[in-house]
Amino acid sequence: MGDSQTWTAAPAAAQRARSVLASAWSCAVTAAGGREEFVGAHSVEADGRVLRVPDDSARHTAAILAPRGEPSAVLEFADVAPVPVRDRIRGRLWLAGRCVPEDGRLAFRATRVVLRPPSGAVVVALDDFAAAAPDPLASAEAGVLTHLADRHSDAVERLTRLVPPETLHGAVRVQPLAMDRHGLTLRIERRRAHGDVRLPFHTPADDLGQLTERVHALLAQATAAGCPRALQRQRADGDR
């Protein structure tokens, strides 16, 4: 996409998939007609290969012996928001492929990659998936968002000044939902529904220092924009 930013600036699907894979701590494995959940049992190589898939399972033994060329397992990773919000699953990543022995470990070689964000499922090309790198802030996202929600709720409130006033109608709570090098996403919760609003950075951030500058820039914009809720109250008072 380059460095030019718009209000829809976001990572490409391949990078989003790699970011989910890099930050997920658990995975569900479906193989040989069964499903198992594993926590902290996998690692990821630079090309996206999943290693150390638990090999003490009869299902995985059956997967290794599956006919060559046939997908033998499906790995599912959930992208979970680190901040408590409604509907915390931000997306899911599915890898279909084969479990094979590799250097004394059980490795998983994907033959199909599917990313499913809220906007709908996307098939990610294998070459793009292997070539992509996780978002540089993926490993720091959880800590940054929880710190923002727990220690700087005033800053989150100020950022709502960048949100169209009509989007805030009926809002009962606003929380930081997601963050990547391109921007920050807020979850706007209402009594019976919720919606998300993305606030893009003026240029992508590649490390925590740059991220701090980008967030401060958003806050400066918010301060200059004024408070939409206050403006709504002023208009209502003026109409009386």
Residue pairs with C-beta under 8 A, 6 or more apart in sequence:
1 9
1 12
3 203
3 204
5 182
5 183
5 200
5 201
5 202
5 203
5 204
6 200
7 198
7 200
8 198
8 200
9 182
9 183
9 200
9 201
10 16
10 180
10 182
10 183
10 198
11 19
11 135
11 180
11 181
11 182
12 128
12 132
13 115
13 122
13 124
13 128
14 124
14 125
14 128
14 129
14 131
14 132
15 132
15 133
15 134
15 135
16 91
16 115
16 117
16 135
16 180
17 93
17 113
17 115
17 124
17 129
17 132
18 48
18 129
18 132
18 133
18 134
18 135
19 134
19 135
19 138
19 180
20 77
20 79
20 91
20 92
20 93
20 115
21 44
21 48
21 50
21 77
21 93
21 95
21 134
22 44
22 134
22 138
22 139
23 79
23 134
23 138
23 139
23 141
23 142
24 77
24 78
24 79
24 93
25 39
25 40
26 37
26 38
26 39
26 40
26 77
26 78
27 37
27 38
27 41
27 42
27 50
27 75
27 76
27 77
28 35
28 36
28 37
28 38
28 75
28 76
29 35
29 36
29 37
29 38
29 53
29 54
29 57
29 59
29 60
29 73
29 74
29 75
29 76
30 73
30 74
30 76
31 57
31 59
31 60
31 62
31 63
31 72
31 73
31 74
31 99
32 58
32 59
32 62
32 63
32 66
32 72
33 59
34 59
36 54
36 57
36 59
38 53
38 54
41 52
41 53
41 54
42 50
42 51
42 52
42 53
43 50
43 51
43 52
44 50
44 51
45 51
47 130
48 110
48 129
48 130
48 132
49 107
49 108
49 109
49 110
50 75
50 95
50 107
50 108
50 110
51 102
51 105
51 106
51 107
51 108
52 105
52 106
53 60
53 75
53 99
53 106
53 107
53 108
54 60
54 106
55 61
55 105
55 106
60 73
60 99
60 106
62 72
63 72
63 73
63 98
63 99
64 72
64 98
64 99
64 100
64 101
64 106
66 72
66 98
70 98
71 96
71 97
71 98
71 111
71 112
72 97
72 98
72 99
73 96
73 97
73 98
73 99
73 108
74 94
74 95
74 96
75 94
75 95
75 97
75 108
76 92
76 93
76 94
77 92
77 93
77 94
77 95
78 89
78 91
78 92
79 89
79 90
79 91
79 92
79 93
80 88
80 89
80 90
81 88
81 89
81 90
81 145
81 177
81 178
81 187
82 141
82 142
82 143
82 145
82 146
83 145
83 146
83 149
83 175
83 176
83 177
83 187
84 175
85 175
85 177
85 187
85 189
85 194
86 187
86 189
86 194
87 194
90 117
90 118
90 177
90 178
91 115
91 116
91 117
91 118
92 115
92 116
93 113
93 114
93 115
93 116
94 112
94 113
94 114
94 116
95 108
95 110
95 112
95 113
96 110
96 111
96 112
96 113
96 114
97 108
97 109
97 110
97 111
97 112
98 108
98 109
98 111
99 106
99 107
99 108
100 106
100 107
100 108
100 109
101 107
110 126
110 129
111 126
112 123
112 126
113 123
113 124
113 125
113 126
113 129
114 121
114 122
114 123
114 124
115 121
115 122
115 124
116 122
118 196
135 141
135 180
135 181
136 181
136 205
136 206
136 207
137 144
137 179
137 180
137 181
137 205
137 207
137 208
137 211
138 180
140 208
140 211
141 178
141 179
141 180
144 179
144 208
144 211
145 176
145 177
145 178
145 179
148 155
148 156
148 176
149 156
149 175
149 176
155 215
155 219
156 174
156 175
156 176
156 186
157 174
158 219
158 222
158 223
159 184
159 186
159 199
159 218
159 219
159 222
160 168
160 171
160 174
160 186
160 222
160 228
160 229
161 222
161 223
161 225
161 226
161 227
161 228
162 199
162 218
162 221
162 222
162 225
163 186
163 188
163 197
163 199
163 228
164 228
165 228
165 229
165 231
165 232
167 188
167 195
167 197
168 174
168 188
168 228
168 229
170 190
170 191
171 188
171 189
171 190
172 189
172 190
172 191
173 188
173 189
174 186
174 187
174 188
174 189
175 186
175 187
175 189
176 184
176 185
176 186
176 187
177 185
177 186
177 187
177 196
178 184
178 185
179 185
179 211
181 201
181 204
181 205
181 206
181 211
182 200
182 201
182 204
183 198
183 199
183 200
183 201
184 198
184 199
184 201
184 215
184 218
185 196
185 197
185 198
185 199
186 196
186 197
186 198
186 199
187 194
187 195
187 196
188 194
188 195
188 196
188 197
199 218
201 214
201 217
201 218
202 214
202 217
203 214
205 211
205 213
205 214
